Amino acid sequence: MLPMPSSATLVGRQPRSVGWGLVGLAAIAAIAVFVWQITVIPMHNPFYGLLHNGVDLRVYRAGGHTVVTAAPLYHHSLIADLDFTYPPFAAVLFAPLSLVGFATAKLLWWAAIGVVLVITVLLGFRSLGYRADARLWTLSVLLAIAVTALEPVRTTIWLGQINVFLMFLILADLVFCDLNRPNSRVRGFWVGIAAGIKLTPGFFVLYLLALRRWRAAIGVVVGFLVTIVVAFVVIPGDSRDYWTTYLGAADRVGRVDSPANQSINGFISQLLAYFGATSFRHPYADGGTVFEAPTWMWVPVAAVVVVAGLCAAVIAYRRGWRLLSVTITGMTAAAASPFSWGHHWVWFVPLLIVAIDVAYRGTLADRRRLWWWVLPVALVLATFAWSYNWWTSGRYQSSDHAIAIGVFMMPRWPNVHWYDGAAVVFYSGAYVAVLLVTIAMTLVVGLSRRSVSDEPDIDRYPGGTPDDDESGDHTDRTDNRDRPEQDGSRQCERGNDFASGDGNAATSSGATPD
């Protein structure tokens, strides 16, 4: 899709350790978040306490129960008025959850989320060139605690959602495997499995095609087809119903103009609702009305964002910023989806890892770059699970305490002041705005000849400085196509370039390895 710049040959280096200063900052953040989690929104809150909901996990268990009992999966709501909206393969995977009590299922689910968060942080930093020593393990545990204050992560825990696991499958397949198995012939397969659980990861096929990683794209398709076949074998009737009847039933997900819909479609629909564009108001399934952006209005906007997102992701990949590349793609998929809940944006976790790495390395190279820490701070502020106190308006959902909401759920007051409308515009598209800023920064930095700094990072080139003759790649390019990295440390070296001197980290061939 985009021409790949020629690259200089990078001198190999060993991964570095994180500093104790960064570990200390993470410890402060983890302690602050822990205190916040147990005081601002009390754990015993009957509805909004972090561990007092789990409604989506209930739906997962109910879906798994239909597999065990051979009951219909899609013909009716499973829990209250909540439908099972996932592909049938997901219900097959959830079947074991129905064999244990809900309390046990919650404990297992929370433990799994915690483990996955720690491993995601650990391998995320490993992919950026850090050594997996005691410091990094400590940092990973502390940051895993700290990121529970991000709205997508907190809501994932609160509802018992699955998106953290899907994100990990994708990152493991497309980024983390390069640490040990850069030449894996099953690349893309686990992305396909993730798409079989929830359709959104199928977007990564476009990403792999844009990179001309044909084998990995085929792997996604194969993995996805495996999930369909397994589901048809186990629950053929439900599988047939889903793919022929329920696949496009968007009203089974939620109101498209809900503030919780953090997609481009949701952003435009929310603005239509807030500013009273009654010509776009339609009857809704619950007997009320819904403001819904027509296809001709939101799809072209989404298409532009998709193209920009894929361009940024491809440029990031060519520069060697694999973690950033996959993260941008995941966020773009969420933005382009017709409906994306806040917890779909768990991609803010790897984005925060990248932002911390940029700020940390920049500060180490030059103390005058201390202001670079505005990147992770701004990201946290935009995605934090802010509290809102409903005390003055009476009890809400059995609660008279502050509740945790994303910035997108802030109250929509009437246009009393000129800035009220501007605030609502930001609220409605807060997460999409984070994506757009990330895309813009990646394009600006990625298209510049050098990455962020003008001087090479000596730590990255222990044998000297990099070869700046971009036309003088002395490696065997055919070999590089077949064997992009010889070991984990070489892959790690390519993940550092966003924050250090030379960003020319990709192979010089137009076709990239799988």
C-alpha positions in Angstrom: 0.0 0.0 0.0 2.9 2.4 0.8 6.4 2.2 -0.5 8.8 1.0 2.2 11.8 3.2 2.8 15.3 1.6 2.4 17.0 1.0 5.7 20.4 1.1 7.2 21.8 -2.1 8.8 21.4 -1.9 12.6 24.2 -3.1 14.8 22.9 -5.8 17.2 22.6 -5.1 20.9 21.5 -6.7 24.1 18.2 -5.6 25.7 18.5 -3.1 28.5 17.0 -3.1 32.0 14.4 -0.6 33.1 15.6 1.8 35.7 14.5 1.8 39.3 13.2 5.3 38.8 10.6 4.0 36.4 9.7 1.2 38.7 9.3 3.7 41.5 6.9 5.8 39.4 4.9 2.7 38.6 4.8 1.8 42.3 3.4 5.3 43.2 0.8 4.9 40.4 -0.2 1.4 41.5 -0.6 2.5 45.2 -2.7 5.5 44.2 -4.9 3.4 41.9 -5.4 0.8 44.6 -6.5 3.4 47.1 -8.7 5.0 44.5 -10.3 1.6 43.7 -11.3 0.9 47.3 -12.3 4.4 48.4 -13.6 6.6 45.6 -15.9 3.9 44.3 -16.3 1.6 47.3 -15.8 -2.1 46.7 -19.0 -2.9 48.5 -21.1 -0.7 46.2 -24.0 -3.0 45.2 -23.7 -2.0 41.5 -20.7 0.1 40.7 -18.1 -1.6 43.0 -15.3 -3.0 40.9 -16.2 -6.6 41.7 -20.0 -6.3 42.0 -21.3 -6.6 38.5 -20.1 -9.2 36.1 -23.2 -9.1 33.9 -21.4 -9.9 30.7 -19.7 -12.9 32.3 -23.3 -14.0 33.3 -24.2 -13.8 29.6 -21.1 -15.8 28.6 -22.0 -18.5 31.1 -25.6 -18.5 29.9 -24.4 -18.9 26.3 -22.1 -21.8 27.4 -25.1 -23.3 29.2 -27.1 -23.4 26.0 -24.3 -25.5 24.5 -24.3 -27.9 27.4 -28.1 -28.2 27.4 -28.7 -28.0 23.7 -31.0 -25.0 24.2 -31.4 -22.2 21.6 -28.7 -19.6 21.7 -30.0 -16.7 19.7 -33.8 -17.0 19.7 -34.3 -15.1 23.0 -32.5 -13.1 25.6 -30.3 -15.1 28.0 -30.0 -12.8 31.0 -32.8 -10.2 31.6 -33.0 -8.4 28.2 -29.4 -9.2 27.2 -28.8 -11.3 24.1 -25.8 -13.4 23.2 -24.3 -11.3 20.3 -21.1 -13.3 19.7 -20.4 -15.9 17.1 -21.4 -19.5 18.1 -17.8 -20.5 18.5 -17.6 -18.2 21.5 -20.5 -20.0 23.2 -18.6 -23.3 22.7 -15.6 -21.8 24.5 -17.8 -20.5 27.3 -19.4 -23.9 28.0 -16.9 -24.8 30.8 -17.9 -21.7 32.6 -21.4 -23.0 33.0 -20.1 -26.0 34.9 -19.0 -24.0 37.9 -20.8 -21.5 40.1 -20.9 -17.8 39.2 -18.7 -16.9 42.2 -16.0 -19.4 41.0 -16.3 -18.2 37.4 -15.8 -14.6 38.5 -12.7 -15.5 40.5 -11.2 -17.5 37.6 -12.1 -14.7 35.2 -10.6 -11.9 37.3 -7.4 -14.0 37.9 -7.1 -14.6 34.2 -7.5 -10.9 33.4 -4.8 -10.0 35.9 -2.4 -12.6 34.5 -3.0 -11.5 31.0 -2.4 -7.8 31.9 0.9 -8.6 33.6 2.1 -10.7 30.6 0.9 -8.0 28.1 2.9 -5.3 29.9 5.9 -7.6 30.3 6.1 -8.7 26.7 5.1 -5.3 25.5 8.3 -3.8 27.1 10.3 -6.9 25.9 9.3 -6.1 22.4 10.6 -2.6 22.9 14.0 -3.8 23.9 13.9 -4.3 27.6 15.4 -7.2 29.5 13.0 -9.6 31.3 14.7 -9.3 34.7 13.3 -8.7 38.2 12.9 -5.0 37.5 10.7 -5.5 34.4 8.7 -8.2 36.2 8.1 -5.8 39.1 7.2 -3.0 36.7 4.8 -5.2 34.8 2.9 -6.2 38.0 2.7 -2.6 39.2 1.6 -1.2 35.8 -1.0 -4.0 35.5 -2.5 -2.7 38.7 -2.2 0.9 37.6 -4.0 0.4 34.2 -7.1 -0.9 36.0 -7.9 2.8 36.5 -8.2 3.2 32.7 -11.9 3.0 31.8 -11.6 0.2 29.2 -9.7 -2.0 31.7 -11.9 -1.2 34.7 -15.0 -1.8 32.7 -13.6 -5.1 31.5 -13.1 -6.2 35.1 -16.4 -4.7 36.3 -18.5 -6.4 33.5 -16.4 -9.5 33.2 -15.6 -8.7 29.5 -13.4 -10.7 27.1 -11.6 -8.0 25.1 -8.3 -8.1 27.1 -8.0 -11.8 26.1 -8.6 -11.0 22.4 -6.1 -8.2 22.4 -3.5 -10.5 23.9 -4.1 -13.2 21.3 -3.5 -10.6 18.5 -0.4 -9.1 20.2 1.0 -12.6 20.9 0.4 -13.6 17.2 1.7 -10.4 15.5 4.2 -9.0 18.0 5.3 -11.1 20.9 6.0 -14.3 18.8 8.8 -12.4 17.1 10.7 -12.5 20.4 11.2 -16.3 20.1 9.6 -17.5 16.8 10.0 -14.9 14.1 9.6 -17.4 11.3 6.4 -19.0 12.6 4.4 -20.6 9.8 1.2 -20.2 11.7 1.4 -16.4 11.9 -2.1 -15.0 11.7 -3.9 -18.1 12.9 -4.6 -16.9 16.4 -5.9 -13.6 15.0 -8.4 -15.7 13.1 -9.3 -17.5 16.3 -9.9 -14.2 18.0 -12.1 -13.1 15.0 -14.1 -16.4 15.5 -14.8 -15.3 19.1 -15.7 -11.7 18.2 -15.8 -10.5 14.7 -13.9 -7.2 15.1 -10.3 -8.7 15.0 -11.1 -9.8 11.4 -10.1 -6.2 10.5 -6.5 -7.3 10.9 -6.8 -9.0 7.5 -6.8 -5.5 5.9 -3.7 -4.7 8.0 -1.8 -7.8 6.8 -2.8 -7.2 3.2 -1.6 -3.6 3.4 1.8 -5.0 4.6 1.7 -7.6 1.8 2.1 -10.3 4.5 0.1 -12.8 2.4 0.8 -15.9 4.4 -0.2 -14.2 7.7 -3.4 -13.0 6.1 -4.2 -16.5 4.9 -3.5 -17.7 8.5 -6.2 -15.4 9.8 -8.7 -16.8 7.3 -7.7 -20.3 8.2 -8.1 -19.7 11.9 -11.5 -18.1 11.4 -12.7 -21.0 9.2 -11.6 -23.4 11.9 -13.9 -21.6 14.4 -16.8 -21.8 12.0 -16.3 -25.5 11.4 -15.9 -26.3 15.1 -19.1 -24.4 15.9 -21.1 -26.1 13.1 -20.0 -29.5 14.5 -20.9 -28.7 18.1 -24.0 -26.5 17.6 -25.1 -26.7 14.0 -28.5 -25.2 14.4 -27.3 -22.1 16.3 -24.4 -21.7 13.8 -26.8 -21.7 10.9 -29.1 -19.2 12.7 -26.2 -16.8 13.5 -24.7 -16.7 10.0 -28.0 -16.5 8.2 -30.2 -14.4 10.5 -28.5 -12.7 13.4 -25.1 -11.6 12.0 -26.3 -8.1 11.0 -28.8 -7.5 13.8 -27.1 -4.4 15.2 -30.0 -3.5 17.4 -29.1 -6.5 19.6 -26.0 -4.8 20.7 -27.4 -1.4 21.9 -28.6 2.0 21.0 -26.3 3.4 18.4 -26.6 6.9 19.9 -25.6 5.8 23.3 -22.7 7.8 24.9 -21.1 4.4 25.4 -20.8 3.9 21.7 -17.2 5.1 21.1 -17.1 4.5 17.4 -17.3 7.0 14.5 -20.9 5.9 13.9 -21.7 6.4 17.6 -19.9 9.8 17.6 -22.0 11.2 14.7 -25.2 9.6 16.0 -24.6 11.2 19.5 -24.1 14.6 17.9 -27.4 14.2 15.9 -29.1 13.4 19.2 -27.6 16.2 21.2 -28.3 18.9 18.7 -31.8 17.6 18.0 -31.5 16.5 14.3 -35.0 15.0 14.4 -34.9 14.0 10.7 -32.5 11.3 11.8 -34.6 10.0 14.7 -36.1 6.5 14.2 -38.3 4.1 16.2 -36.2 1.7 18.4 -36.9 -1.9 19.4 -37.7 -0.9 23.0 -40.6 1.3 21.9 -38.7 4.5 22.1 -36.7 6.4 19.5 -33.0 6.5 18.5 -30.9 9.0 16.6 -29.0 7.0 14.0 -26.5 8.4 11.5 -27.3 7.1 8.0 -24.8 4.9 6.2 -24.0 7.7 3.7 -23.0 10.0 6.6 -20.8 7.9 8.8 -19.3 5.2 6.5 -17.3 7.7 4.3 -15.9 9.3 7.5 -15.0 5.8 8.8 -13.4 4.9 5.5 -11.1 8.0 5.7 -10.1 7.1 9.2 -9.5 3.5 8.2 -7.2 4.5 5.4 -5.3 7.0 7.6 -5.1 4.3 10.4 -3.7 1.7 8.0 -1.2 4.1 6.5 0.0 5.0 10.0 0.2 1.3 11.0 2.1 0.4 7.8 4.6 3.3 8.4 5.0 2.2 12.0 5.7 -1.3 10.9 8.2 -0.2 8.3 10.0 1.8 11.0 10.2 -1.2 13.2 7.5 0.0 15.7 5.6 -3.3 15.7 3.8 -2.8 19.0 2.6 0.7 17.9 1.6 -0.6 14.5 -0.6 -3.4 15.8 -2.1 -1.1 18.5 -3.1 1.5 15.9 -4.8 -1.2 13.9 -6.7 -2.4 16.9 -7.9 1.1 17.7 -8.8 1.8 14.1 -10.9 -1.4 14.1 -12.8 -0.1 17.2 -13.4 3.3 15.6 -14.7 1.8 12.3 -17.0 -0.7 13.9 -20.7 0.3 13.9 -20.8 -0.1 17.7 -17.8 -0.1 20.0 -18.3 0.0 23.8 -15.6 1.7 25.9 -14.2 -1.6 26.9 -13.4 -2.4 23.3 -10.6 0.1 23.5 -8.3 -2.0 25.8 -5.7 -1.1 23.1 -5.0 1.9 25.3 -2.9 -0.5 27.4 -0.2 -1.2 24.7 -0.5 2.4 23.6 0.4 3.5 27.1 3.4 1.2 27.1 4.6 2.8 23.9 4.0 6.3 25.4 5.9 5.5 28.5 8.8 4.0 26.5 9.0 7.2 24.4 9.0 9.5 27.4 11.4 7.3 29.4 14.0 6.9 26.6 13.6 10.6 25.6 14.3 11.7 29.2 17.3 9.4 29.5 18.8 10.8 26.3 18.2 14.5 27.3 16.7 15.8 30.5 15.2 18.7 28.5 12.8 16.2 27.1 11.1 15.8 30.4 8.0 17.3 28.9 7.6 14.2 26.7 5.9 12.7 29.8 2.9 14.7 28.7 2.2 11.8 26.3 1.4 9.1 28.8 -0.2 11.6 31.2 -2.5 13.0 28.5 -3.5 9.4 27.5 -4.4 8.5 31.0 -6.4 11.7 31.5 -8.4 11.0 28.3 -9.1 7.3 29.1 -9.3 7.4 32.9 -12.4 5.9 34.7 -13.5 9.2 36.2 -15.9 9.2 39.1 -19.3 11.0 39.1 -21.4 11.5 42.2 -25.1 11.0 41.6 -25.9 11.9 45.3 -27.7 15.1 44.4 -30.0 13.4 42.0 -30.9 10.5 44.3 -30.0 6.9 44.2 -28.9 5.5 40.8 -28.8 1.8 40.0 -29.0 1.0 43.8 -26.1 3.4 44.4 -25.8 6.7 46.2 -22.1 6.9 45.8 -19.7 8.1 43.1 -19.7 5.8 40.1 -16.9 5.1 37.6 -17.5 6.4 34.1 -15.3 7.2 31.1 -15.1 10.8 30.0 -17.6 9.9 27.2 -20.3 9.3 29.9 -20.0 12.8 31.4 -23.5 14.5 31.7 -24.8 16.3 28.6 -26.1 19.5 30.0 -28.2 21.9 27.9 -26.3 24.6 25.9 -26.2 27.2 28.7 -22.7 28.3 27.8 -20.9 28.4 24.5 -18.5 25.8 25.6 -21.1 23.2 26.6 -21.6 22.1 23.0 -17.8 21.9 22.5 -17.5 19.7 25.6 -20.2 17.4 24.4 -18.4 17.1 21.0 -15.2 16.0 22.9 -17.1 13.6 25.2 -18.9 12.0 22.3 -15.7 11.2 20.4 -13.1 11.1 23.1 -11.6 7.7 22.2 -11.8 8.4 18.5 -9.9 11.6 19.2 -7.1 9.6 20.9 -6.8 7.5 17.8 -6.7 10.5 15.5 -3.9 12.1 17.6 -2.0 8.8 17.6 -2.3 8.5 13.8 -1.2 12.1 13.2 1.8 11.8 15.5 2.8 8.5 13.8 2.5 9.9 10.3 4.5 13.1 11.2 7.3 11.2 13.0 7.3 8.2 10.8 7.5 10.1 7.6 10.4 12.2 8.8 13.9 11.0 7.8 14.9 10.5 11.4 12.5 9.4 14.2 12.4 11.6 17.3 15.9 12.7 18.1 18.7 13.8 15.7 21.5 11.9 17.4 21.8 8.1 17.7 21.3 6.4 21.1 24.7 5.0 22.0 22.9 2.2 24.0 21.3 1.0 20.8 24.6 0.9 18.9 27.3 -0.5 21.3 29.6 -1.0 18.4 29.4 2.6 17.2 26.9 4.6 15.3 24.5 3.3 12.6 25.3 3.3 9.0 23.5 6.4 7.6 24.0 5.4 4.0 20.4 4.2 3.3 21.4 2.9 -0.1 24.1 0.8 1.4 22.4 -2.1 3.0 25.1 -4.8 3.0 22.9 -7.6 4.2 21.5 -10.3 1.9 18.1 -8.9 1.2 16.7 -12.3 0.0 17.7 -13.8 3.4 16.1 -10.9 5.2 12.8 -11.6 3.5 12.9 -15.1 4.7 14.5 -14.6 8.1 13.6 -11.1 9.3 15.1 -11.6 12.8 17.6 -14.2 13.9 16.7 -14.0 17.6 14.6 -12.1 20.1 17.1 -9.3 20.8 17.2 -8.3 17.1 13.5 -8.0 17.1 13.6 -6.0 20.3 16.1 -3.6 18.8 13.6 -2.7 16.1 10.9 -1.7 18.6 12.9 1.1 20.2 13.3 3.4 17.2 10.3 5.6 18.0 12.0 6.9 21.0 15.6 6.8 19.9 17.8 8.0 17.1 17.3 6.2 13.8 13.9 4.9 12.8 15.0 3.0 9.8 14.6 -0.4 11.1 12.6 -2.3 8.5 14.0 -4.6 5.9 14.5 -3.0 2.5 12.4 -5.4 0.6 8.8 -4.4 -0.4 7.5 -7.8 0.6 7.7 -8.4 4.3 8.1 -11.7 6.1 5.4 -13.4 8.0 
